[in-house]
Amino acid sequence: VLDNEVYDVYDIILVRHPVYRFRSIHKFYNKSPELKSPFSIAAQSQSLFEFCKNLTEGAFAHAANNFQTGLLSTHLASRYVMPVDADLVRARQRLLSARCPGVVERFDLSMAHAESVLEKSFPHVDFSYKVINQTSSIETAIEEKLEVFRSEIGATVFRRLTEMNALDINLWNFAMGL
């Protein structure tokens, strides 16, 4: 409530596969040389392997540790604090409370759902879109994408990223079931 006005929030929350998102992050920053944050500079100056390896042990490890669980459980307040099991419970509750929860890997379906929810209040809403940030022009299953990613960064770094994102993987699996 602001100045005695009540706002109705129509939140759209999309969860992305937590391990594969690192490949997407690296590619995005390498396609965006104008971005000059320390994180983007690291991505731009390192190979995919180096970037991911440094995420497992370097200054940006907070971005590689169950980031989505932390983000959804605390509403940005403590995103640099290592999430714990209780945060996963809150993140799931936050996802369930969203009007339009979805999954990046099911983007079309997630947007169709969002449009159906929002058209009740906004009859002319149109969620048609032009793909701008697409990791691959060939649609492949996430399992295949993960296998290619594993071969790009090596089994050890891939396993470490997977371990560091156990809560996010759980959250992603939960979102896939919604």
KEBA-353485 format. One record per residue (C-alpha): y, z, x. Coordinates in steps of 0.1 Angstrom, whole numbers, always signed. Last residue first. Example, Ala and Ser with C-alpha at 12.3 -4.5 7.8 and 13.67 -1.06 7.14 Angstrom:
// KEBA-353485
marza y:-11; z:+71; x:+137 .
marza y:-45; z:+78; x:+123 .
END
This chain:
// KEBA-353485
marza y:-274; z:-113; x:+43 .
marza y:-304; z:-116; x:+66 .
marza y:-286; z:-135; x:+94 .
marza y:-260; z:-107; x:+93 .
marza y:-288; z:-81; x:+101 .
marza y:-301; z:-103; x:+129 .
marza y:-265; z:-105; x:+143 .
marza y:-261; z:-67; x:+141 .
marza y:-294; z:-61; x:+159 .
marza y:-284; z:-87; x:+186 .
marza y:-251; z:-68; x:+188 .
marza y:-268; z:-35; x:+193 .
marza y:-291; z:-50; x:+220 .
marza y:-261; z:-66; x:+238 .
marza y:-264; z:-52; x:+273 .
marza y:-301; z:-58; x:+273 .
marza y:-296; z:-94; x:+264 .
marza y:-269; z:-99; x:+290 .
marza y:-293; z:-83; x:+316 .
marza y:-321; z:-106; x:+305 .
marza y:-299; z:-137; x:+308 .
marza y:-287; z:-126; x:+343 .
marza y:-323; z:-122; x:+354 .
marza y:-337; z:-153; x:+337 .
marza y:-312; z:-177; x:+352 .
marza y:-277; z:-188; x:+342 .
marza y:-284; z:-224; x:+331 .
marza y:-321; z:-220; x:+323 .
marza y:-313; z:-191; x:+300 .
marza y:-286; z:-212; x:+283 .
marza y:-311; z:-240; x:+277 .
marza y:-335; z:-214; x:+262 .
marza y:-307; z:-199; x:+241 .
marza y:-297; z:-233; x:+227 .
marza y:-333; z:-239; x:+217 .
marza y:-336; z:-205; x:+200 .
marza y:-303; z:-211; x:+183 .
marza y:-316; z:-243; x:+166 .
marza y:-300; z:-275; x:+176 .
marza y:-271; z:-295; x:+162 .
marza y:-261; z:-321; x:+187 .
marza y:-224; z:-324; x:+193 .
marza y:-225; z:-292; x:+213 .
marza y:-203; z:-262; x:+218 .
marza y:-180; z:-272; x:+189 .
marza y:-144; z:-260; x:+190 .
marza y:-125; z:-285; x:+168 .
marza y:-147; z:-294; x:+138 .
marza y:-125; z:-306; x:+110 .
marza y:-125; z:-285; x:+79 .
marza y:-132; z:-283; x:+42 .
marza y:-126; z:-248; x:+30 .
marza y:-104; z:-257; x:+1 .
marza y:-89; z:-230; x:-21 .
marza y:-75; z:-245; x:-53 .
marza y:-87; z:-218; x:-77 .
marza y:-75; z:-189; x:-55 .
marza y:-88; z:-157; x:-71 .
marza y:-122; z:-170; x:-83 .
marza y:-120; z:-197; x:-55 .
marza y:-123; z:-170; x:-29 .
marza y:-159; z:-160; x:-34 .
marza y:-171; z:-196; x:-37 .
marza y:-150; z:-207; x:-7 .
marza y:-164; z:-178; x:+14 .
marza y:-200; z:-188; x:+5 .
marza y:-194; z:-224; x:+14 .
marza y:-178; z:-212; x:+46 .
marza y:-209; z:-192; x:+55 .
marza y:-232; z:-220; x:+47 .
marza y:-212; z:-244; x:+69 .
marza y:-210; z:-218; x:+97 .
marza y:-247; z:-209; x:+98 .
marza y:-247; z:-203; x:+136 .
marza y:-213; z:-187; x:+132 .
marza y:-228; z:-161; x:+108 .
marza y:-212; z:-148; x:+76 .
marza y:-197; z:-119; x:+57 .
marza y:-172; z:-129; x:+29 .
marza y:-160; z:-100; x:+8 .
marza y:-166; z:-76; x:+37 .
marza y:-181; z:-43; x:+28 .
marza y:-215; z:-53; x:+41 .
marza y:-201; z:-63; x:+75 .
marza y:-182; z:-30; x:+77 .
marza y:-214; z:-11; x:+68 .
marza y:-233; z:-30; x:+95 .
marza y:-206; z:-21; x:+120 .
marza y:-206; z:+15; x:+110 .
marza y:-244; z:+18; x:+115 .
marza y:-241; z:-1; x:+148 .
marza y:-214; z:+24; x:+159 .
marza y:-239; z:+52; x:+153 .
marza y:-263; z:+35; x:+177 .
marza y:-237; z:+35; x:+206 .
marza y:-208; z:+13; x:+215 .
marza y:-194; z:+15; x:+250 .
marza y:-157; z:+22; x:+247 .
marza y:-134; z:-8; x:+254 .
marza y:-131; z:-17; x:+218 .
marza y:-118; z:+17; x:+209 .
marza y:-92; z:+11; x:+181 .
marza y:-101; z:-25; x:+174 .
marza y:-114; z:-18; x:+138 .
marza y:-138; z:+8; x:+151 .
marza y:-172; z:-3; x:+140 .
marza y:-165; z:-40; x:+137 .
marza y:-151; z:-43; x:+172 .
marza y:-177; z:-21; x:+188 .
marza y:-206; z:-39; x:+172 .
marza y:-190; z:-73; x:+181 .
marza y:-185; z:-62; x:+218 .
marza y:-220; z:-50; x:+223 .
marza y:-214; z:-48; x:+260 .
marza y:-203; z:-82; x:+275 .
marza y:-166; z:-78; x:+269 .
marza y:-167; z:-43; x:+284 .
marza y:-183; z:-59; x:+315 .
marza y:-150; z:-75; x:+323 .
marza y:-144; z:-57; x:+356 .
marza y:-177; z:-67; x:+370 .
marza y:-215; z:-60; x:+366 .
marza y:-230; z:-80; x:+338 .
marza y:-199; z:-100; x:+331 .
marza y:-199; z:-110; x:+368 .
marza y:-233; z:-126; x:+364 .
marza y:-221; z:-145; x:+333 .
marza y:-190; z:-159; x:+351 .
marza y:-210; z:-167; x:+382 .
marza y:-237; z:-186; x:+362 .
marza y:-211; z:-205; x:+341 .
marza y:-193; z:-215; x:+373 .
marza y:-162; z:-195; x:+381 .
marza y:-124; z:-202; x:+383 .
marza y:-118; z:-210; x:+346 .
marza y:-138; z:-181; x:+333 .
marza y:-121; z:-156; x:+357 .
marza y:-87; z:-171; x:+348 .
marza y:-95; z:-167; x:+311 .
marza y:-103; z:-130; x:+316 .
marza y:-72; z:-123; x:+337 .
marza y:-51; z:-140; x:+310 .
marza y:-38; z:-174; x:+319 .
marza y:-45; z:-197; x:+290 .
marza y:-29; z:-232; x:+297 .
marza y:-63; z:-243; x:+312 .
marza y:-79; z:-243; x:+277 .
marza y:-111; z:-265; x:+280 .
marza y:-124; z:-242; x:+307 .
marza y:-115; z:-212; x:+285 .
marza y:-135; z:-226; x:+256 .
marza y:-165; z:-235; x:+278 .
marza y:-168; z:-200; x:+293 .
marza y:-164; z:-184; x:+259 .
marza y:-190; z:-206; x:+243 .
marza y:-215; z:-198; x:+271 .
marza y:-208; z:-161; x:+266 .
marza y:-213; z:-165; x:+228 .
marza y:-249; z:-174; x:+234 .
marza y:-257; z:-137; x:+242 .
marza y:-240; z:-122; x:+211 .
marza y:-251; z:-147; x:+185 .
marza y:-219; z:-149; x:+165 .
marza y:-208; z:-127; x:+136 .
marza y:-183; z:-141; x:+111 .
marza y:-162; z:-118; x:+90 .
marza y:-140; z:-132; x:+62 .
marza y:-119; z:-105; x:+46 .
marza y:-102; z:-110; x:+13 .
marza y:-77; z:-82; x:+12 .
marza y:-60; z:-72; x:-21 .
marza y:-25; z:-59; x:-14 .
marza y:-9; z:-32; x:-35 .
marza y:+29; z:-29; x:-35 .
marza y:+46; z:+4; x:-36 .
marza y:+66; z:-3; x:-5 .
marza y:+34; z:-10; x:+14 .
marza y:+0; z:+0; x:+0 .
END
